[in-house]
Amino acid sequence: MELKKVTMNLTERDIANAEILTARLHSRNKASTVSTALAIMEALTRKIEDGGELIVRKKDGSIETVLIAGLDGAG
């Protein structure tokens, strides 16, 4: 696997999200967190583009459909 260095400008919100996800995913570092987040988003968007839906069942049993902006049908 070829590695490439990427430099990004992040907002305070982006940094906070990376810190939260690093803790929730028990990642070694933020680079690992970003790699995992990209892999998850690729898998989810592929399934949605193939006609699937992203559905979340809450603890109370109710169901929500999650829309991702930029994908067909999500605005």
mmCIF file of the C-alpha atoms, coordinates in Angstrom:
data_MODEL
# 
_entry.id   MODEL 
# 
loop_
_atom_site.group_PDB 
_atom_site.id 
_atom_site.type_symbol 
_atom_site.label_atom_id 
_atom_site.label_alt_id 
_atom_site.label_comp_id 
_atom_site.label_asym_id 
_atom_site.label_entity_id 
_atom_site.label_seq_id 
_atom_site.pdbx_PDB_ins_code 
_atom_site.Cartn_x 
_atom_site.Cartn_y 
_atom_site.Cartn_z 
_atom_site.occupancy 
_atom_site.B_iso_or_equiv 
_atom_site.pdbx_formal_charge 
_atom_site.auth_seq_id 
_atom_site.auth_comp_id 
_atom_site.auth_asym_id 
_atom_site.auth_atom_id 
_atom_site.pdbx_PDB_model_num 
ATOM 1  C CA . MET A 1 1  ? 0.000   0.000  0.000  1.00 0.00 ? 1  MET A CA 1 
ATOM 2  C CA . GLU A 1 2  ? 1.368   3.384  -0.993 1.00 0.00 ? 2  GLU A CA 1 
ATOM 3  C CA . LEU A 1 3  ? 1.173   6.070  1.671  1.00 0.00 ? 3  LEU A CA 1 
ATOM 4  C CA . LYS A 1 4  ? 0.671   9.735  0.842  1.00 0.00 ? 4  LYS A CA 1 
ATOM 5  C CA . LYS A 1 5  ? 0.921   12.693 3.145  1.00 0.00 ? 5  LYS A CA 1 
ATOM 6  C CA . VAL A 1 6  ? -2.054  15.049 3.086  1.00 0.00 ? 6  VAL A CA 1 
ATOM 7  C CA . THR A 1 7  ? -2.276  18.503 4.610  1.00 0.00 ? 7  THR A CA 1 
ATOM 8  C CA . MET A 1 8  ? -5.716  19.879 5.445  1.00 0.00 ? 8  MET A CA 1 
ATOM 9  C CA . ASN A 1 9  ? -7.178  23.027 6.909  1.00 0.00 ? 9  ASN A CA 1 
ATOM 10 C CA . LEU A 1 10 ? -9.680  22.037 9.587  1.00 0.00 ? 10 LEU A CA 1 
ATOM 11 C CA . THR A 1 11 ? -12.280 24.104 11.375 1.00 0.00 ? 11 THR A CA 1 
ATOM 12 C CA . GLU A 1 12 ? -12.610 23.978 15.159 1.00 0.00 ? 12 GLU A CA 1 
ATOM 13 C CA . ARG A 1 13 ? -15.692 21.784 14.606 1.00 0.00 ? 13 ARG A CA 1 
ATOM 14 C CA . ASP A 1 14 ? -13.664 19.374 12.434 1.00 0.00 ? 14 ASP A CA 1 
ATOM 15 C CA . ILE A 1 15 ? -10.998 19.126 15.128 1.00 0.00 ? 15 ILE A CA 1 
ATOM 16 C CA . ALA A 1 16 ? -13.602 18.524 17.839 1.00 0.00 ? 16 ALA A CA 1 
ATOM 17 C CA . ASN A 1 17 ? -15.265 15.827 15.705 1.00 0.00 ? 17 ASN A CA 1 
ATOM 18 C CA . ALA A 1 18 ? -11.897 14.129 15.142 1.00 0.00 ? 18 ALA A CA 1 
ATOM 19 C CA . GLU A 1 19 ? -11.209 14.129 18.878 1.00 0.00 ? 19 GLU A CA 1 
ATOM 20 C CA . ILE A 1 20 ? -14.654 12.693 19.674 1.00 0.00 ? 20 ILE A CA 1 
ATOM 21 C CA . LEU A 1 21 ? -14.311 9.980  17.022 1.00 0.00 ? 21 LEU A CA 1 
ATOM 22 C CA . THR A 1 22 ? -10.772 9.128  18.125 1.00 0.00 ? 22 THR A CA 1 
ATOM 23 C CA . ALA A 1 23 ? -12.137 8.395  21.602 1.00 0.00 ? 23 ALA A CA 1 
ATOM 24 C CA . ARG A 1 24 ? -15.273 6.558  20.398 1.00 0.00 ? 24 ARG A CA 1 
ATOM 25 C CA . LEU A 1 25 ? -13.346 4.406  17.908 1.00 0.00 ? 25 LEU A CA 1 
ATOM 26 C CA . HIS A 1 26 ? -10.476 3.804  20.353 1.00 0.00 ? 26 HIS A CA 1 
ATOM 27 C CA . SER A 1 27 ? -8.102  4.869  17.574 1.00 0.00 ? 27 SER A CA 1 
ATOM 28 C CA . ARG A 1 28 ? -4.356  5.104  18.054 1.00 0.00 ? 28 ARG A CA 1 
ATOM 29 C CA . ASN A 1 29 ? -4.295  8.628  16.624 1.00 0.00 ? 29 ASN A CA 1 
ATOM 30 C CA . LYS A 1 30 ? -6.287  11.072 14.516 1.00 0.00 ? 30 LYS A CA 1 
ATOM 31 C CA . ALA A 1 31 ? -4.776  9.773  11.262 1.00 0.00 ? 31 ALA A CA 1 
ATOM 32 C CA . SER A 1 32 ? -6.175  6.321  12.084 1.00 0.00 ? 32 SER A CA 1 
ATOM 33 C CA . THR A 1 33 ? -9.513  7.933  12.931 1.00 0.00 ? 33 THR A CA 1 
ATOM 34 C CA . VAL A 1 34 ? -9.666  9.737  9.580  1.00 0.00 ? 34 VAL A CA 1 
ATOM 35 C CA . SER A 1 35 ? -8.733  6.535  7.739  1.00 0.00 ? 35 SER A CA 1 
ATOM 36 C CA . THR A 1 36 ? -11.503 4.611  9.513  1.00 0.00 ? 36 THR A CA 1 
ATOM 37 C CA . ALA A 1 37 ? -14.045 7.390  8.915  1.00 0.00 ? 37 ALA A CA 1 
ATOM 38 C CA . LEU A 1 38 ? -13.216 7.441  5.198  1.00 0.00 ? 38 LEU A CA 1 
ATOM 39 C CA . ALA A 1 39 ? -13.569 3.649  4.948  1.00 0.00 ? 39 ALA A CA 1 
ATOM 40 C CA . ILE A 1 40 ? -16.939 3.744  6.737  1.00 0.00 ? 40 ILE A CA 1 
ATOM 41 C CA . MET A 1 41 ? -18.242 6.554  4.525  1.00 0.00 ? 41 MET A CA 1 
ATOM 42 C CA . GLU A 1 42 ? -17.071 4.786  1.361  1.00 0.00 ? 42 GLU A CA 1 
ATOM 43 C CA . ALA A 1 43 ? -18.910 1.596  2.368  1.00 0.00 ? 43 ALA A CA 1 
ATOM 44 C CA . LEU A 1 44 ? -22.086 3.459  3.340  1.00 0.00 ? 44 LEU A CA 1 
ATOM 45 C CA . THR A 1 45 ? -22.200 5.629  0.223  1.00 0.00 ? 45 THR A CA 1 
ATOM 46 C CA . ARG A 1 46 ? -21.562 2.585  -2.005 1.00 0.00 ? 46 ARG A CA 1 
ATOM 47 C CA . LYS A 1 47 ? -24.497 0.738  -0.412 1.00 0.00 ? 47 LYS A CA 1 
ATOM 48 C CA . ILE A 1 48 ? -26.764 3.781  -0.766 1.00 0.00 ? 48 ILE A CA 1 
ATOM 49 C CA . GLU A 1 49 ? -25.745 4.292  -4.402 1.00 0.00 ? 49 GLU A CA 1 
ATOM 50 C CA . ASP A 1 50 ? -26.561 0.600  -4.987 1.00 0.00 ? 50 ASP A CA 1 
ATOM 51 C CA . GLY A 1 51 ? -30.144 1.280  -3.852 1.00 0.00 ? 51 GLY A CA 1 
ATOM 52 C CA . GLY A 1 52 ? -29.834 0.724  -0.111 1.00 0.00 ? 52 GLY A CA 1 
ATOM 53 C CA . GLU A 1 53 ? -30.927 2.965  2.732  1.00 0.00 ? 53 GLU A CA 1 
ATOM 54 C CA . LEU A 1 54 ? -29.146 3.919  5.921  1.00 0.00 ? 54 LEU A CA 1 
ATOM 55 C CA . ILE A 1 55 ? -31.616 3.216  8.718  1.00 0.00 ? 55 ILE A CA 1 
ATOM 56 C CA . VAL A 1 56 ? -31.008 3.704  12.439 1.00 0.00 ? 56 VAL A CA 1 
ATOM 57 C CA . ARG A 1 57 ? -33.095 1.972  15.075 1.00 0.00 ? 57 ARG A CA 1 
ATOM 58 C CA . LYS A 1 58 ? -33.222 3.943  18.333 1.00 0.00 ? 58 LYS A CA 1 
ATOM 59 C CA . LYS A 1 59 ? -33.321 2.384  21.809 1.00 0.00 ? 59 LYS A CA 1 
ATOM 60 C CA . ASP A 1 60 ? -37.070 3.090  22.004 1.00 0.00 ? 60 ASP A CA 1 
ATOM 61 C CA . GLY A 1 61 ? -37.613 0.995  18.858 1.00 0.00 ? 61 GLY A CA 1 
ATOM 62 C CA . SER A 1 62 ? -38.336 3.913  16.540 1.00 0.00 ? 62 SER A CA 1 
ATOM 63 C CA . ILE A 1 63 ? -36.576 4.010  13.182 1.00 0.00 ? 63 ILE A CA 1 
ATOM 64 C CA . GLU A 1 64 ? -34.965 6.924  11.343 1.00 0.00 ? 64 GLU A CA 1 
ATOM 65 C CA . THR A 1 65 ? -33.683 7.047  7.780  1.00 0.00 ? 65 THR A CA 1 
ATOM 66 C CA . VAL A 1 66 ? -30.376 8.908  7.551  1.00 0.00 ? 66 VAL A CA 1 
ATOM 67 C CA . LEU A 1 67 ? -29.800 10.989 4.420  1.00 0.00 ? 67 LEU A CA 1 
ATOM 68 C CA . ILE A 1 68 ? -26.322 12.005 3.313  1.00 0.00 ? 68 ILE A CA 1 
ATOM 69 C CA . ALA A 1 69 ? -26.155 15.328 1.482  1.00 0.00 ? 69 ALA A CA 1 
ATOM 70 C CA . GLY A 1 70 ? -24.780 14.963 -2.019 1.00 0.00 ? 70 GLY A CA 1 
ATOM 71 C CA . LEU A 1 71 ? -26.123 11.462 -2.631 1.00 0.00 ? 71 LEU A CA 1 
ATOM 72 C CA . ASP A 1 72 ? -29.186 10.868 -4.815 1.00 0.00 ? 72 ASP A CA 1 
ATOM 73 C CA . GLY A 1 73 ? -32.348 11.631 -2.900 1.00 0.00 ? 73 GLY A CA 1 
ATOM 74 C CA . ALA A 1 74 ? -30.536 13.353 -0.050 1.00 0.00 ? 74 ALA A CA 1 
ATOM 75 C CA . GLY A 1 75 ? -30.744 16.923 -1.328 1.00 0.00 ? 75 GLY A CA 1 
# 
